[in-house]
Amino acid sequence: MFGNLKKKLKGFFDKAGKEAETEEVEEEVLVEEEIEEIKEDTKKKPKEKKKKSKKDAEEEVEEEKKTEDSKAEKPRKKRSILKKITRRHISEKSLDSILWELELALLENDVAKEVTERITEDTKERLLETDLKKGETAEKAITSALKAAIENTLEVGDLDIIEKIREKEGGPTLILFVGFNGSGKTMTIGKFAQVLQNKGISVLMAAGDTFRAAAIEQLDVHAKALKVPIVKQQRGSDAAAVIYDAVEHAKAKGIDVVLGDTAGRSHADLNLMDELKKVVRVNNPDITIFVGDSLTGNDAAEQAKSFNEAVGIDASVLTKADCDVKGGACISISHMTEKPIIYLGTGQGYEDIEEFNPDWLVEKVFE
């Protein structure tokens, strides 16, 4: 997974380590140091001992105590001096050339342009603001800065679907799946059904893709294989009505979740997008999930952004992630939609679905 991206980044790090020029900067800083006081010999000749009264003895002890307290409270003297320190960092001149190579590596692996620019700029700022540690190489510093920049790009919050389902009261949770043709929505619905069943959550499928008879048949196959009820109508039916009927049926039967399929469509097809808006308006889904093909890279991120602008999405699922050698969609999609990736499809079986974790992605890219 992400083999091509890892190869490109490794080449980039090797080259960056050789080309990065470091410079040392001397600075004078003001520091304070304590002054050691020179004590004078204040020994006095011993006085002739006299017999003390009880009162005299008590007064002498009290006087000694005051003297000791005075010594303890007296602050030690300090003085300010100028000291020279040397800082080492990567020069901005060599950094500009190096980061141009980074931009190319990311763009070649389908990372969206706006995301590439953000990651590159973030990496640069981190390197300019941070000095190299003792013994730290430029290559190691660049790797750490880039890793932190990618982690920062992926930080958009998360969505716990299971928790949201269990918190819902007064009817079933409607999860609507949207996306382009061929992105794997129907198979993803089958995988979701199994994930939910394994957690003791009851499921019903709604065949809302009424444009293709094959789509209805395909969802029916998944429903039978997983022993899940399905609400379907004939080809050409009103998709909004099909999903509405499914929700009402689930409510009557006490079913926890409705998984609603929709027809694949391009954001450029205004009629189909209007139909999807109607489905959303009529049924008010609890969760809307964009399903994208990770192999389409930057296109998947652009598609997700368009669907988010049109109907609003809550999260994304990327299919065919096990075949993705570039990783551009995984890195880009969260930033462009400001919504998390929650699952990755990793095969053709119902069990081939994995929860997405941003930390896992970063470790995978940098392993």
TORKOL-4160 file (C-alpha; in steps of 0.2 Angstrom, whole numbers, padded with zeros to 4 digits, m for minus):
367
<pt num="1" X="0000" Y="0000" Z="0000"/>
<pt num="2" X="0006" Y="0017" Z="m0005"/>
<pt num="3" X="0022" Y="0010" Z="m0012"/>
<pt num="4" X="0025" Y="0023" Z="m0025"/>
<pt num="5" X="0023" Y="0037" Z="m0013"/>
<pt num="6" X="0035" Y="0029" Z="m0001"/>
<pt num="7" X="0048" Y="0026" Z="m0014"/>
<pt num="8" X="0046" Y="0045" Z="m0020"/>
<pt num="9" X="0048" Y="0051" Z="m0002"/>
<pt num="10" X="0063" Y="0040" Z="0001"/>
<pt num="11" X="0072" Y="0047" Z="m0014"/>
<pt num="12" X="0067" Y="0065" Z="m0009"/>
<pt num="13" X="0074" Y="0062" Z="0009"/>
<pt num="14" X="0090" Y="0055" Z="0002"/>
<pt num="15" X="0092" Y="0070" Z="m0010"/>
<pt num="16" X="0087" Y="0083" Z="0003"/>
<pt num="17" X="0099" Y="0076" Z="0016"/>
<pt num="18" X="0114" Y="0079" Z="0003"/>
<pt num="19" X="0108" Y="0096" Z="m0004"/>
<pt num="20" X="0102" Y="0104" Z="0012"/>
<pt num="21" X="0114" Y="0117" Z="0018"/>
<pt num="22" X="0115" Y="0121" Z="0036"/>
<pt num="23" X="0121" Y="0137" Z="0043"/>
<pt num="24" X="0127" Y="0142" Z="0061"/>
<pt num="25" X="0122" Y="0158" Z="0069"/>
<pt num="26" X="0130" Y="0166" Z="0084"/>
<pt num="27" X="0120" Y="0176" Z="0096"/>
<pt num="28" X="0123" Y="0185" Z="0112"/>
<pt num="29" X="0111" Y="0182" Z="0125"/>
<pt num="30" X="0109" Y="0189" Z="0143"/>
<pt num="31" X="0110" Y="0176" Z="0157"/>
<pt num="32" X="0111" Y="0178" Z="0175"/>
<pt num="33" X="0123" Y="0169" Z="0187"/>
<pt num="34" X="0125" Y="0169" Z="0205"/>
<pt num="35" X="0140" Y="0178" Z="0213"/>
<pt num="36" X="0149" Y="0169" Z="0227"/>
<pt num="37" X="0151" Y="0180" Z="0242"/>
<pt num="38" X="0168" Y="0181" Z="0250"/>
<pt num="39" X="0166" Y="0180" Z="0268"/>
<pt num="40" X="0178" Y="0189" Z="0280"/>
<pt num="41" X="0186" Y="0181" Z="0295"/>
<pt num="42" X="0175" Y="0188" Z="0309"/>
<pt num="43" X="0181" Y="0177" Z="0323"/>
<pt num="44" X="0182" Y="0186" Z="0339"/>
<pt num="45" X="0192" Y="0182" Z="0355"/>
<pt num="46" X="0182" Y="0171" Z="0366"/>
<pt num="47" X="0174" Y="0181" Z="0380"/>
<pt num="48" X="0176" Y="0176" Z="0398"/>
<pt num="49" X="0162" Y="0165" Z="0402"/>
<pt num="50" X="0151" Y="0171" Z="0415"/>
<pt num="51" X="0137" Y="0162" Z="0424"/>
<pt num="52" X="0121" Y="0166" Z="0415"/>
<pt num="53" X="0104" Y="0167" Z="0422"/>
<pt num="54" X="0089" Y="0158" Z="0415"/>
<pt num="55" X="0083" Y="0174" Z="0407"/>
<pt num="56" X="0100" Y="0178" Z="0399"/>
<pt num="57" X="0101" Y="0161" Z="0391"/>
<pt num="58" X="0083" Y="0162" Z="0384"/>
<pt num="59" X="0087" Y="0179" Z="0376"/>
<pt num="60" X="0104" Y="0173" Z="0369"/>
<pt num="61" X="0095" Y="0158" Z="0360"/>
<pt num="62" X="0081" Y="0170" Z="0353"/>
<pt num="63" X="0095" Y="0181" Z="0346"/>
<pt num="64" X="0104" Y="0167" Z="0338"/>
<pt num="65" X="0088" Y="0161" Z="0330"/>
<pt num="66" X="0084" Y="0178" Z="0323"/>
<pt num="67" X="0102" Y="0179" Z="0316"/>
<pt num="68" X="0100" Y="0162" Z="0307"/>
<pt num="69" X="0083" Y="0167" Z="0300"/>
<pt num="70" X="0090" Y="0183" Z="0293"/>
<pt num="71" X="0104" Y="0173" Z="0284"/>
<pt num="72" X="0092" Y="0161" Z="0277"/>
<pt num="73" X="0080" Y="0174" Z="0270"/>
<pt num="74" X="0094" Y="0185" Z="0262"/>
<pt num="75" X="0094" Y="0182" Z="0243"/>
<pt num="76" X="0110" Y="0177" Z="0235"/>
<pt num="77" X="0117" Y="0190" Z="0224"/>
<pt num="78" X="0116" Y="0188" Z="0205"/>
<pt num="79" X="0124" Y="0197" Z="0190"/>
<pt num="80" X="0119" Y="0198" Z="0172"/>
<pt num="81" X="0132" Y="0193" Z="0159"/>
<pt num="82" X="0132" Y="0191" Z="0140"/>
<pt num="83" X="0136" Y="0174" Z="0133"/>
<pt num="84" X="0138" Y="0168" Z="0115"/>
<pt num="85" X="0128" Y="0153" Z="0109"/>
<pt num="86" X="0128" Y="0145" Z="0092"/>
<pt num="87" X="0112" Y="0139" Z="0083"/>
<pt num="88" X="0112" Y="0128" Z="0068"/>
<pt num="89" X="0097" Y="0127" Z="0055"/>
<pt num="90" X="0094" Y="0123" Z="0037"/>
<pt num="91" X="0097" Y="0139" Z="0026"/>
<pt num="92" X="0081" Y="0146" Z="0018"/>
<pt num="93" X="0090" Y="0147" Z="0002"/>
<pt num="94" X="0093" Y="0128" Z="0001"/>
<pt num="95" X="0076" Y="0124" Z="0008"/>
<pt num="96" X="0067" Y="0133" Z="m0006"/>
<pt num="97" X="0075" Y="0121" Z="m0019"/>
<pt num="98" X="0072" Y="0106" Z="m0008"/>
<pt num="99" X="0054" Y="0109" Z="m0005"/>
<pt num="100" X="0051" Y="0111" Z="m0024"/>
<pt num="101" X="0056" Y="0093" Z="m0025"/>
<pt num="102" X="0044" Y="0089" Z="m0011"/>
<pt num="103" X="0030" Y="0097" Z="m0021"/>
<pt num="104" X="0033" Y="0087" Z="m0036"/>
<pt num="105" X="0034" Y="0071" Z="m0026"/>
<pt num="106" X="0017" Y="0074" Z="m0019"/>
<pt num="107" X="0009" Y="0080" Z="m0035"/>
<pt num="108" X="0015" Y="0065" Z="m0044"/>
<pt num="109" X="0006" Y="0054" Z="m0031"/>
<pt num="110" X="m0011" Y="0062" Z="m0034"/>
<pt num="111" X="m0010" Y="0073" Z="m0018"/>
<pt num="112" X="m0022" Y="0088" Z="m0022"/>
<pt num="113" X="m0013" Y="0104" Z="m0027"/>
<pt num="114" X="m0020" Y="0115" Z="m0012"/>
<pt num="115" X="m0016" Y="0101" Z="0000"/>
<pt num="116" X="0002" Y="0099" Z="m0007"/>
<pt num="117" X="0004" Y="0118" Z="m0005"/>
<pt num="118" X="m0002" Y="0117" Z="0013"/>
<pt num="119" X="0010" Y="0103" Z="0017"/>
<pt num="120" X="0025" Y="0111" Z="0009"/>
<pt num="121" X="0022" Y="0128" Z="0017"/>
<pt num="122" X="0019" Y="0120" Z="0034"/>
<pt num="123" X="0035" Y="0109" Z="0032"/>
<pt num="124" X="0045" Y="0125" Z="0028"/>
<pt num="125" X="0038" Y="0135" Z="0043"/>
<pt num="126" X="0043" Y="0121" Z="0055"/>
<pt num="127" X="0060" Y="0120" Z="0048"/>
<pt num="128" X="0063" Y="0138" Z="0049"/>
<pt num="129" X="0057" Y="0140" Z="0066"/>
<pt num="130" X="0066" Y="0126" Z="0073"/>
<pt num="131" X="0085" Y="0124" Z="0076"/>
<pt num="132" X="0094" Y="0107" Z="0073"/>
<pt num="133" X="0097" Y="0098" Z="0088"/>
<pt num="134" X="0114" Y="0092" Z="0093"/>
<pt num="135" X="0119" Y="0078" Z="0082"/>
<pt num="136" X="0103" Y="0079" Z="0071"/>
<pt num="137" X="0105" Y="0078" Z="0052"/>
<pt num="138" X="0096" Y="0089" Z="0040"/>
<pt num="139" X="0087" Y="0073" Z="0033"/>
<pt num="140" X="0081" Y="0068" Z="0050"/>
<pt num="141" X="0074" Y="0086" Z="0053"/>
<pt num="142" X="0065" Y="0087" Z="0036"/>
<pt num="143" X="0057" Y="0070" Z="0039"/>
<pt num="144" X="0051" Y="0075" Z="0056"/>
<pt num="145" X="0044" Y="0092" Z="0049"/>
<pt num="146" X="0035" Y="0083" Z="0035"/>
<pt num="147" X="0028" Y="0070" Z="0046"/>
<pt num="148" X="0021" Y="0083" Z="0057"/>
<pt num="149" X="0014" Y="0093" Z="0043"/>
<pt num="150" X="0004" Y="0078" Z="0036"/>
<pt num="151" X="m0002" Y="0074" Z="0053"/>
<pt num="152" X="m0008" Y="0092" Z="0054"/>
<pt num="153" X="m0017" Y="0091" Z="0037"/>
<pt num="154" X="m0027" Y="0075" Z="0043"/>
<pt num="155" X="m0033" Y="0083" Z="0059"/>
<pt num="156" X="m0052" Y="0086" Z="0056"/>
<pt num="157" X="m0060" Y="0077" Z="0070"/>
<pt num="158" X="m0068" Y="0060" Z="0070"/>
<pt num="159" X="m0085" Y="0052" Z="0069"/>
<pt num="160" X="m0090" Y="0037" Z="0079"/>
<pt num="161" X="m0104" Y="0029" Z="0069"/>
<pt num="162" X="m0108" Y="0016" Z="0082"/>
<pt num="163" X="m0109" Y="0028" Z="0096"/>
<pt num="164" X="m0121" Y="0039" Z="0086"/>
<pt num="165" X="m0132" Y="0025" Z="0081"/>
<pt num="166" X="m0134" Y="0019" Z="0099"/>
<pt num="167" X="m0137" Y="0037" Z="0105"/>
<pt num="168" X="m0152" Y="0039" Z="0092"/>
<pt num="169" X="m0169" Y="0039" Z="0100"/>
<pt num="170" X="m0186" Y="0038" Z="0092"/>
<pt num="171" X="m0183" Y="0028" Z="0076"/>
<pt num="172" X="m0169" Y="0021" Z="0065"/>
<pt num="173" X="m0153" Y="0029" Z="0060"/>
<pt num="174" X="m0153" Y="0033" Z="0042"/>
<pt num="175" X="m0136" Y="0032" Z="0034"/>
<pt num="176" X="m0135" Y="0038" Z="0016"/>
<pt num="177" X="m0121" Y="0033" Z="0004"/>
<pt num="178" X="m0117" Y="0044" Z="m0011"/>
<pt num="179" X="m0103" Y="0045" Z="m0024"/>
<pt num="180" X="m0098" Y="0043" Z="m0042"/>
<pt num="181" X="m0103" Y="0028" Z="m0053"/>
<pt num="182" X="m0092" Y="0013" Z="m0050"/>
<pt num="183" X="m0085" Y="0019" Z="m0034"/>
<pt num="184" X="m0091" Y="0004" Z="m0024"/>
<pt num="185" X="m0106" Y="0011" Z="m0014"/>
<pt num="186" X="m0116" Y="m0005" Z="m0015"/>
<pt num="187" X="m0102" Y="m0017" Z="m0010"/>
<pt num="188" X="m0098" Y="m0004" Z="0004"/>
<pt num="189" X="m0116" Y="m0005" Z="0010"/>
<pt num="190" X="m0114" Y="m0024" Z="0012"/>
<pt num="191" X="m0098" Y="m0022" Z="0022"/>
<pt num="192" X="m0106" Y="m0009" Z="0033"/>
<pt num="193" X="m0121" Y="m0021" Z="0036"/>
<pt num="194" X="m0109" Y="m0035" Z="0042"/>
<pt num="195" X="m0099" Y="m0022" Z="0053"/>
<pt num="196" X="m0115" Y="m0017" Z="0062"/>
<pt num="197" X="m0122" Y="m0035" Z="0063"/>
<pt num="198" X="m0106" Y="m0040" Z="0072"/>
<pt num="199" X="m0110" Y="m0027" Z="0085"/>
<pt num="200" X="m0127" Y="m0033" Z="0088"/>
<pt num="201" X="m0136" Y="m0019" Z="0078"/>
<pt num="202" X="m0150" Y="m0023" Z="0066"/>
<pt num="203" X="m0150" Y="m0017" Z="0048"/>
<pt num="204" X="m0161" Y="m0014" Z="0034"/>
<pt num="205" X="m0156" Y="m0010" Z="0016"/>
<pt num="206" X="m0164" Y="0003" Z="0005"/>
<pt num="207" X="m0162" Y="0001" Z="m0014"/>
<pt num="208" X="m0162" Y="0020" Z="m0018"/>
<pt num="209" X="m0152" Y="0018" Z="m0034"/>
<pt num="210" X="m0167" Y="0016" Z="m0046"/>
<pt num="211" X="m0158" Y="0021" Z="m0062"/>
<pt num="212" X="m0151" Y="0004" Z="m0065"/>
<pt num="213" X="m0160" Y="m0012" Z="m0063"/>
<pt num="214" X="m0143" Y="m0020" Z="m0060"/>
<pt num="215" X="m0140" Y="m0010" Z="m0045"/>
<pt num="216" X="m0156" Y="m0015" Z="m0037"/>
<pt num="217" X="m0152" Y="m0034" Z="m0041"/>
<pt num="218" X="m0134" Y="m0032" Z="m0034"/>
<pt num="219" X="m0140" Y="m0024" Z="m0017"/>
<pt num="220" X="m0153" Y="m0038" Z="m0016"/>
<pt num="221" X="m0139" Y="m0051" Z="m0018"/>
<pt num="222" X="m0130" Y="m0043" Z="m0003"/>
<pt num="223" X="m0146" Y="m0043" Z="0007"/>
<pt num="224" X="m0149" Y="m0061" Z="0004"/>
<pt num="225" X="m0131" Y="m0066" Z="0008"/>
<pt num="226" X="m0131" Y="m0056" Z="0024"/>
<pt num="227" X="m0149" Y="m0061" Z="0029"/>
<pt num="228" X="m0154" Y="m0043" Z="0029"/>
<pt num="229" X="m0171" Y="m0036" Z="0025"/>
<pt num="230" X="m0172" Y="m0025" Z="0010"/>
<pt num="231" X="m0185" Y="m0012" Z="0003"/>
<pt num="232" X="m0184" Y="m0010" Z="m0016"/>
<pt num="233" X="m0196" Y="m0005" Z="m0030"/>
<pt num="234" X="m0194" Y="m0006" Z="m0049"/>
<pt num="235" X="m0182" Y="0003" Z="m0059"/>
<pt num="236" X="m0187" Y="0022" Z="m0062"/>
<pt num="237" X="m0196" Y="0023" Z="m0045"/>
<pt num="238" X="m0194" Y="0039" Z="m0035"/>
<pt num="239" X="m0177" Y="0037" Z="m0025"/>
<pt num="240" X="m0183" Y="0048" Z="m0011"/>
<pt num="241" X="m0199" Y="0038" Z="m0009"/>
<pt num="242" X="m0190" Y="0021" Z="m0008"/>
<pt num="243" X="m0179" Y="0027" Z="0006"/>
<pt num="244" X="m0193" Y="0035" Z="0015"/>
<pt num="245" X="m0203" Y="0019" Z="0014"/>
<pt num="246" X="m0188" Y="0009" Z="0020"/>
<pt num="247" X="m0186" Y="0021" Z="0036"/>
<pt num="248" X="m0205" Y="0019" Z="0040"/>
<pt num="249" X="m0203" Y="0000" Z="0038"/>
<pt num="250" X="m0188" Y="0000" Z="0049"/>
<pt num="251" X="m0197" Y="0010" Z="0062"/>
<pt num="252" X="m0212" Y="m0002" Z="0062"/>
<pt num="253" X="m0201" Y="m0017" Z="0064"/>
<pt num="254" X="m0189" Y="m0009" Z="0077"/>
<pt num="255" X="m0174" Y="m0010" Z="0066"/>
<pt num="256" X="m0159" Y="0000" Z="0071"/>
<pt num="257" X="m0152" Y="0006" Z="0055"/>
<pt num="258" X="m0157" Y="0009" Z="0037"/>
<pt num="259" X="m0142" Y="0009" Z="0024"/>
<pt num="260" X="m0148" Y="0019" Z="0009"/>
<pt num="261" X="m0140" Y="0016" Z="m0008"/>
<pt num="262" X="m0141" Y="0030" Z="m0021"/>
<pt num="263" X="m0137" Y="0031" Z="m0039"/>
<pt num="264" X="m0119" Y="0035" Z="m0044"/>
<pt num="265" X="m0118" Y="0052" Z="m0052"/>
<pt num="266" X="m0106" Y="0066" Z="m0057"/>
<pt num="267" X="m0107" Y="0083" Z="m0048"/>
<pt num="268" X="m0108" Y="0090" Z="m0065"/>
<pt num="269" X="m0125" Y="0082" Z="m0069"/>
<pt num="270" X="m0136" Y="0095" Z="m0062"/>
<pt num="271" X="m0152" Y="0085" Z="m0064"/>
<pt num="272" X="m0145" Y="0070" Z="m0054"/>
<pt num="273" X="m0138" Y="0081" Z="m0041"/>
<pt num="274" X="m0155" Y="0090" Z="m0039"/>
<pt num="275" X="m0163" Y="0072" Z="m0037"/>
<pt num="276" X="m0150" Y="0068" Z="m0023"/>
<pt num="277" X="m0154" Y="0085" Z="m0015"/>
<pt num="278" X="m0172" Y="0079" Z="m0015"/>
<pt num="279" X="m0168" Y="0063" Z="m0007"/>
<pt num="280" X="m0158" Y="0072" Z="0007"/>
<pt num="281" X="m0172" Y="0085" Z="0009"/>
<pt num="282" X="m0186" Y="0072" Z="0011"/>
<pt num="283" X="m0177" Y="0060" Z="0022"/>
<pt num="284" X="m0165" Y="0071" Z="0032"/>
<pt num="285" X="m0152" Y="0057" Z="0034"/>
<pt num="286" X="m0143" Y="0056" Z="0051"/>
<pt num="287" X="m0126" Y="0052" Z="0042"/>
<pt num="288" X="m0121" Y="0055" Z="0024"/>
<pt num="289" X="m0106" Y="0045" Z="0018"/>
<pt num="290" X="m0096" Y="0049" Z="0002"/>
<pt num="291" X="m0089" Y="0033" Z="m0005"/>
<pt num="292" X="m0074" Y="0036" Z="m0017"/>
<pt num="293" X="m0062" Y="0026" Z="m0027"/>
<pt num="294" X="m0045" Y="0028" Z="m0019"/>
<pt num="295" X="m0037" Y="0024" Z="m0036"/>
<pt num="296" X="m0044" Y="0040" Z="m0044"/>
<pt num="297" X="m0032" Y="0050" Z="m0032"/>
<pt num="298" X="m0035" Y="0068" Z="m0033"/>
<pt num="299" X="m0052" Y="0066" Z="m0042"/>
<pt num="300" X="m0059" Y="0057" Z="m0027"/>
<pt num="301" X="m0055" Y="0072" Z="m0016"/>
<pt num="302" X="m0062" Y="0084" Z="m0029"/>
<pt num="303" X="m0078" Y="0073" Z="m0030"/>
<pt num="304" X="m0080" Y="0073" Z="m0011"/>
<pt num="305" X="m0078" Y="0091" Z="m0010"/>
<pt num="306" X="m0092" Y="0094" Z="m0023"/>
<pt num="307" X="m0104" Y="0082" Z="m0014"/>
<pt num="308" X="m0100" Y="0090" Z="0002"/>
<pt num="309" X="m0104" Y="0107" Z="m0005"/>
<pt num="310" X="m0120" Y="0101" Z="m0014"/>
<pt num="311" X="m0128" Y="0090" Z="0000"/>
<pt num="312" X="m0116" Y="0090" Z="0015"/>
<pt num="313" X="m0107" Y="0074" Z="0020"/>
<pt num="314" X="m0102" Y="0068" Z="0037"/>
<pt num="315" X="m0087" Y="0057" Z="0032"/>
<pt num="316" X="m0079" Y="0047" Z="0018"/>
<pt num="317" X="m0075" Y="0029" Z="0014"/>
<pt num="318" X="m0061" Y="0025" Z="0002"/>
<pt num="319" X="m0063" Y="0009" Z="m0008"/>
<pt num="320" X="m0049" Y="m0001" Z="m0016"/>
<pt num="321" X="m0036" Y="0005" Z="m0003"/>
<pt num="322" X="m0027" Y="m0011" Z="m0004"/>
<pt num="323" X="m0022" Y="m0007" Z="m0022"/>
<pt num="324" X="m0018" Y="0011" Z="m0019"/>
<pt num="325" X="0001" Y="0014" Z="m0023"/>
<pt num="326" X="0000" Y="0033" Z="m0022"/>
<pt num="327" X="m0010" Y="0038" Z="m0007"/>
<pt num="328" X="m0016" Y="0055" Z="m0014"/>
<pt num="329" X="m0034" Y="0052" Z="m0010"/>
<pt num="330" X="m0031" Y="0047" Z="0008"/>
<pt num="331" X="m0020" Y="0062" Z="0011"/>
<pt num="332" X="m0031" Y="0075" Z="0002"/>
<pt num="333" X="m0049" Y="0071" Z="0005"/>
<pt num="334" X="m0051" Y="0075" Z="0024"/>
<pt num="335" X="m0043" Y="0092" Z="0022"/>
<pt num="336" X="m0053" Y="0096" Z="0006"/>
<pt num="337" X="m0070" Y="0092" Z="0015"/>
<pt num="338" X="m0065" Y="0095" Z="0033"/>
<pt num="339" X="m0073" Y="0078" Z="0036"/>
<pt num="340" X="m0065" Y="0062" Z="0042"/>
<pt num="341" X="m0061" Y="0046" Z="0032"/>
<pt num="342" X="m0069" Y="0033" Z="0043"/>
<pt num="343" X="m0066" Y="0016" Z="0034"/>
<pt num="344" X="m0055" Y="0009" Z="0020"/>
<pt num="345" X="m0061" Y="m0005" Z="0008"/>
<pt num="346" X="m0047" Y="m0017" Z="0007"/>
<pt num="347" X="m0054" Y="m0031" Z="m0004"/>
<pt num="348" X="m0070" Y="m0040" Z="m0011"/>
<pt num="349" X="m0076" Y="m0049" Z="0004"/>
<pt num="350" X="m0088" Y="m0042" Z="0017"/>
<pt num="351" X="m0075" Y="m0043" Z="0030"/>
<pt num="352" X="m0063" Y="m0033" Z="0020"/>
<pt num="353" X="m0065" Y="m0016" Z="0028"/>
<pt num="354" X="m0054" Y="m0007" Z="0041"/>
<pt num="355" X="m0057" Y="0008" Z="0052"/>
<pt num="356" X="m0046" Y="0022" Z="0046"/>
<pt num="357" X="m0034" Y="0030" Z="0058"/>
<pt num="358" X="m0024" Y="0045" Z="0053"/>
<pt num="359" X="m0009" Y="0039" Z="0064"/>
<pt num="360" X="m0009" Y="0023" Z="0054"/>
<pt num="361" X="m0008" Y="0032" Z="0038"/>
<pt num="362" X="0006" Y="0042" Z="0043"/>
<pt num="363" X="0016" Y="0027" Z="0050"/>
<pt num="364" X="0012" Y="0018" Z="0034"/>
<pt num="365" X="0019" Y="0032" Z="0023"/>
<pt num="366" X="0035" Y="0034" Z="0033"/>
<pt num="367" X="0038" Y="0016" Z="0037"/>
